[in-house]
Amino acid sequence: MGEITADEAILNAMKALGGTRSVKEVGDWVESHYPLRWKGIGTQMADLTFKGNRSSGYAPDRQFLERVSRGHYRLRASYVEDRTRRSTTR
């Protein structure tokens, strides 16, 4: 098993926690499952927000979060549906 990346850890947290979550909730989950890996995940969450940070290094098809309010995010419905469709057609 290879090293997990910050975006994978955030995706795992969002799936496990479900619904709309704050940066703190996601950060706490990530820290409890992958201790001492990242100082904070707030910037990565902003970068993973669809149509979010213009300076994001993530391609739009990899941006799986949607900003609900300041510091609160949820998984993009279209991202989840697309990934589900891909996994069932393999």
C-alpha positions, 0 to 999 in steps of 0.5 A, a space after each residue: 500500500 502506497 502513501 496516501 495523499 492529502 486529497 485521498 485522506 480528505 475524500 476518505 474523511 468526507 465519505 466517512 463523516 457524510 454530509 456537510 462538514 467543517 474544516 475542523 471536523 475533517 481535519 480532526 478525522 484525518 489527524 485521527 486516521 493519519 496522525 502527523 501527516 499534514 499540519 492542516 488541511 484547510 488549504 487543500 480543502 479550498 483547492 479541492 473545491 470545484 470552481 474554488 481557488 484559481 491557484 489550485 493545482 488540482 484539475 477541475 475533474 479532481 475537485 470533489 468538494 463544494 463550498 456550502 459556507 465559510 469553512 464548511 464543505 460537502 462532496 459534490 453530488 456530480 463527483 460522487 455520481 460520476 465515480 459511482 458510475 465508473 466503478 460499476 461499469 468496470 
